[in-house]
């Protein structure tokens, strides 16, 4: 179902809306499967349905872009090398909210960024 979801989202990203009735033919999938998937996407707020002029089908639109993260967006992660990572979590004795190691790493990164801006 995930692959089908990805295909539907890709179609919607590359269109200005598409008629619901055309998706089963386009994807060669039973219309009931498409209907169920579209219901889930609508419930999640990812798509919206608008009646067409003929009122026999809906036009489907993407309402929000799914977050795309590129690996280059993540330049460092002190948690990745932390020996306490397995025991760390919100509400735990070791947590990101109270972690001195994380706080110090963030302060250091911030100071590096400030230094680059004032020198550059």
N, C-alpha and C positions, 0 to 999 in steps of 0.2 A: 504494500500500500504506500510505503514511503517513496518508492520510485515513481509511482503514479502521481503522488502529491507533488513531487519535484517537477514532473513533466507539465502538470496543470499550471503550477506557479510560473514556470518558464514561459509558457504560452501567454499567460496573463501579463507578465513583465514586458513582453515584446509586442503587446497589442494595446489598443485603446478600448478594451472590453471585447468580449466574445459571447456569442449566443450560447446558452447552456445546451441547446439541442444539437449544436455542431460538435461538441466535445466528444461524445461517444464515437462518432464516425471518425473524427480526426485521430483519436487515440486507439481506436479499435477495441473499446471496452464497453461492457454492458452499461446501459444508461442508468440502471439502479445503483451500480457501483459508483458511477460519476456523481449521481444525486447524493449518495451518502457522504462521499468525500466533500462535496460542495457544502453540505450541511455543517460538517465539522469545521471547514475553513471559515464559514460565515459565523459560527458560534465563537470561534477564536478571534473574530474581528479582522481577519486577513483579507476577506473578500466582502463585497456587497452585491446584492442582486437588485436589478431594476427591471420592471416589466417592459417588454418591447412594445412597439406600436400595435403589433398584431395581438398582443396579450396572450399568445399561445406559448411563449417561452420567456425566459429571463435573459438579460444581458448581464454578464458577470464582469466585475471590475475588481482589480486589486486595490485594497484600501491602505495598506501599509507595506512598506518594503521590509523584507526580512533582513535582519542585521547581517551584514557581510563583514567578516573580520579577516584581514590579510595577516599572514604570519609576520610580516615586517612591521605591523602595528605594535607588536609585543617585542620590545627591545631587551627587556630583562625581567627576571622574576626571582626575587630572593627566596620565595617559598619553594621553588623547584629543588633547591639544594639544602633545604632545612632538614635536620635530622628529626624534627618533631612533626613533620607534615602528616604522618599517619594518625597522630593524636589531636591534630588541630581542627577546630571547627567553631562555628558560632555557638555561643552558650557553653562551651567547654572550658576547662581550666586553662588550656592553651588555645587562644583564639586570635584571629586577625585584629579584633578590636583592642586587645591588650598586649599584643606582641611587641616587645622592645626591639627585637631584631628587625621586624618589618618597619617599625617607626624609624629606626636609625637608617635603614636602607632608603626609605622614602625621603628622609631629610637630606641624605647624601646626594641622591639623584636630583632633588630640588636645587641644592647648592651648586651642583655641576651645571644644571640648566641656567641658573642665574649667572654663574661665572661665564658661560659661553655667550650669553646675551650681552653682558657688560664688556666683554673682551672683543666681541665680534661686531 
